[in-house]
């Protein structure tokens, strides 16, 4: 695979993952509350209280991966032969970062408290009349397909970035004119 094609594919996969962070990742609709939060920490809901609790915004790490993917794409498209090493190491950094963030998302599905933090306690305080110890949440409040879909696209981005790194390693320091 040509390095420029790998950079383009990695950027597209990272962009898809970044767009998926706008989808709800935590939802209390199964508990009868019209409240949900996107991966970026934004609140979507009809129930307004003085201070709406938030989740841990892990989606911003995905947005950072997309930013790095577009930096790698720009360098791959517009740099000359002197930046061959830079292009190569950008691919490796992108692959590592995308894989690490995907692993964090999978761990967040396995340990849901990592994603919603102390939101149950804050909800109990906001509603009133409920003890913090009475409010328990599990994996049922997570929108697992959205989170794992984001992790999937990050792994695609990581794999394509590794192919780009490998393509640079195989070609050595040659510059591709096309």
PyMOL commands that set and color helices and strands:
alter all, ss='L'
color gray80, all
select helices_A, chain A and resi 3-20+29-31+59-78+81-110+113-116+119-127+132-134+139-141+144-171
alter helices_A, ss='H'
color red, helices_A
select strands_A, chain A and resi 24-27+35-38+43-45
alter strands_A, ss='S'
color yellow, strands_A
deselect
rebuild
show_as cartoon
